[in-house]
């Protein structure tokens, strides 16, 4: 406490080493854009699945195989995984100390989510073709 009182350094100088405030705007906007894009897609998806509740697998596979549905499912998957990666990045940056581990954890999260998104998209495409 005494150390803080005797420092003549202004508040801006104390926070300079904690990262730039210039790069967060794009990330913030992209989270909002993906949220807005996911809203109608999730409503469509939930409604489409609810209508077909209890149907056999073959009926669901036929539904997925329709080009319109397949395209929307791939878009939903891609945007959903991208939005998830952004959200997890914020959690990691907020709760892990700022050193190399943040970068490694973020890279691992992005790699795993990219792999899962590709597997999901390929599964949808395989059913559609």
Buried (B, 14 or more C-beta within 10 A) or exposed (E): EEEEEEEEEEEEEEEEEEEEEEEEEEEEEEBEEBEEBBEEBEEBBEEBEEEEEEEEEEEBEBBBBEEEBBEBBBBBBBBBBBBBBBEBBEEBBEEBEEEEEBEEBBEEBBEEBEEEBEEBBEBBBEBBE
